[in-house]
């Protein structure tokens, strides 16, 4: 955290998984840029102190999200807003690229791990950053319950990608995907599989409804195995050789991205037939 003479504080979080040519400021006030492009040397030096060692040799690979606010607004909610921004950015990354929050301004370092690696990154052109910003704008138009579901779905969809790099990545990936799935469709406590399948057919009306229902039930069965056993089945229960569940040419990660984006832009549809 850096406090200037005007009583302004700057929240900075370090992220990995993205690259861009120039800094970009989103409508919520957060700017994404290379670490070396932070506008104030004092901010750079102050936030660098939260790292366990000097990563100056990696400046070209470090990216940050930052926002300057009045001191009284430097709160936990600001940190959550920064993390939400990183998660909504993740929707524009490939299915194997998540956005990791690696470290943060000293006020909230206990919330995140310290810098571990820069990982594989994906370049975002300006046109995609514009799309991300529009998603942020549209999100704020949603109802409270829609926002709650979207935020949890975003969090766990991004987690599902990040954890692929870990030792237990496969089943953790499936579990996190399941949490994102249930929140995307605001699943009830009972009969989740059938309700999600029905709601998916309503939301994803660009596909054949029977196919959507079938594939959503299949992915729910596979993630259930991961939830209850800690293992991902090598094949669905019907002994099919198809391990990856798809709808037409799209994998389920891509389908969930489509679903979340539709809800961000339009809200929940009328689920009732």
N, C-alpha and C positions, 0 to 999 in steps of 0.2 A: 504494500500500500504506500502511495506517495501523497502527502498532504502539502499543497502549495500555499502561498501567502494569502490566497483568496478563500481558503478553507474548502478547497475542492479535493476530493480523493479519487484515485483511479483504480478501478477493479481490473485486474489482468489475470486471465487464465491461459495456460500454455496448452496447445492442442497438437495432436499429430493426426495424420491421415489425409491432409489437404495441402495443396499448393496453389498459388495464384501469382499473377504477374504484378498486380498493383493492389494497394489497400482498397477495401470496400467497406462502406458504412451502411449498416442495415437501418431500417426505419425505427427499430427499437433503441437506437443510439449506440449499439455495439459496433466496433470496427474490427475487421479481421485483417491482419497484416503480418509480414515477417517481423520477427522480434527486433531485428536491426532497424526497422522503420518506425518504431515507437517515436512519437513526436517530441519526447522530452528525455534527455539523458538521465535526469534524476529518477524518472520512472523506471527506465531500463535498469539502472544500478540498484534501485530499491527492490525491484521484483526479482532480480537475479540473486539477491541474498537468500531467497527462500529455497534455492537449490542447494543440494548437499555438496556439490563441487562446481568448479567453473566450466561451463559448457560453451565458452566463447568460440571454440573451434567449430561449433555446430550452428552458429547463428543463422547461416543460410538455410538450414533445415528446420529451424524453430519457427512456429507460427503461434500467434496470440490473438485472443479476443479481448478487447479492452473498452472501457467506458468510464468517462470522468463525470462525477456527480458531486453535489454538495455533501458535506460531511455527514449530515443527518440522514442522508439517503444511502449511505454506504452500509448496507444491511445484508442479512442472509438472503433476503428475497432477490437482491441484486445478483448475488452469486448464483442462485437458482435460475435467474433469467439468462445468465451467461451460459450455464449448462444446457438449458432448453435451446438456446441458439445453436449450440454445437450439435445437438441432437436433430434439430430440424435441417441443418446442413447435411447431416448424414443421409437423408432421404435422396439426395442427389448424387450419392456415391454408389459405386458398384456393390454387388452383394457380398463381396469379400473385404470391403473397406469400411471400417467404422471410424468414428472420430473419438479419440481418447483424450480425456482431460488429464494431463500429466502433472500439473502443478498449478498453484493459484497464488494470488496476492497473500501476503503473510497473515491477513486477518482470518483467512479460511483455509490455511494449509492443512489443518487436521481433517478436512473433508475429502482430500484427494491424496493419492500416492505421490511421492516425489518423482522427479523426472527419471524415467527408466530407459526409454528408447524413442527414436524418432519414427521407426516403423516404415511401412510402405505407404506412400501417399498418392493421391489422385489430384490432378490439376483441374481447377474449376474456372472455366472462362466466364467473362462478365455476364453473358446472357444467362448462364445458370445461376449466378449470384443474384441476378434480377429476379429469377424464378423463386429462389429461396426467400428473398425479401417479400415477394408477393404472398408466399405461404405464411410468413410471419404476420403480415397485415391481415390476411383472411382469418388466421387463427383467432385474433382478438375479436372477431365478429361472432364467434361461436358462443353457445350457451355455457353456463358453468359446468354442467355435467358433460357436455361435449369436450370442453377443454380438459377436464380431469382425465377422461378416457384417452384423448389424443396424447396428452403428456406422458402417461404411463406407457402407451403403445410405442411412442417414439423412443422412450428411454430403453425399453427392453428389446426393441428391434435393433437399436444401435449396439446394445450389449451383446446381442446374438452374433453380430459380426466381429466385434472386438475379441470375444472369447475364443474364436476359432484358433487364435495363436497359442492358446493355453494347452496344458497337458490334457485336461478333461474337456477340451473344446467341443467335441461332438455332442455329448449329451447336454452340456450346458447350453450350447447353441439351440438345441431342440426345446429345452425348458424355457429359455428366454423368448424364443419364437412363440411358444404357447401362451405366455403371459401377454405378449403383444397382440396375439390373435384374439384372446378373450376380451381385452380392453378395446380393441378396434371395433368390435361388434357389440360392446356393452353387454356381454353375456350374463344371463341370470345365474343364480346359484345352482339351479337344477336343470337337467336336460340340456347341458351346454352344447354338446356336439350337434344335436339336431337343430337347436335354435341358431347356432352360428352358421350352419349350412344353409338354413332357410334365409337368414339375413344376408348372407354373402350373395345368394342368388338374386336378391332384391337390389343390393348395391351394385353388383357387377353385372348389370343387365346387358353389357356388350358381348357376353359369352352365353353359351347354351346353359340354361338353368339346371338341367339334369346333370350336366358335366360338372358344374360348379359345386352342386350339393355333394356329388360323389367324391370329388377331390378334396373338399374341405373335411368331409368325414374321415377320409384316409389320412390326411395330415394330422387330424385330431387324434386318431388311433396311434399314429407313430409317436407323437409327442407325449401321449399318455404313457406309453412304454418307458420313455425317458424319465418322466416324472416319477413313476412308481418303482422303476428298477435301476435307474442310473445308467441305462444302456440304450443305444439307438438300434432298433432292429435292422438287420442286414437286408430284409425285404419285408413288405407288408404281409399281413396275416394270410392273404389269399395266395401266398407263395409266388406272386409275380416277381420277375427279376427287376422290376422298376423300383429302385430305391428312392430316387428323387421324384417327388410329386410335382406334376406340372399341369397347367391349364393352357391348352394349345402350346405355344412355344415359351410360355412364361413359367419360371420356377415360383414357388410359393413366396419367397422373399419379395420378388417383383410384384406379385399379386397383392401382398400386404401393403407395399408402398403405394400401389394404385388405390387401394381401399382407403388408406389414411389420407392421401391427397384429396380424394373425392369428398371425404368428410370435412377436411380443412376448408375446402372451397365451397361446399354446399351444405354442410351440416348432416346430421343423421337423416336418412330418408324415413318415410313412414314404413316401419317394418311389417305392419299388418298386411296380409294379402288382400 
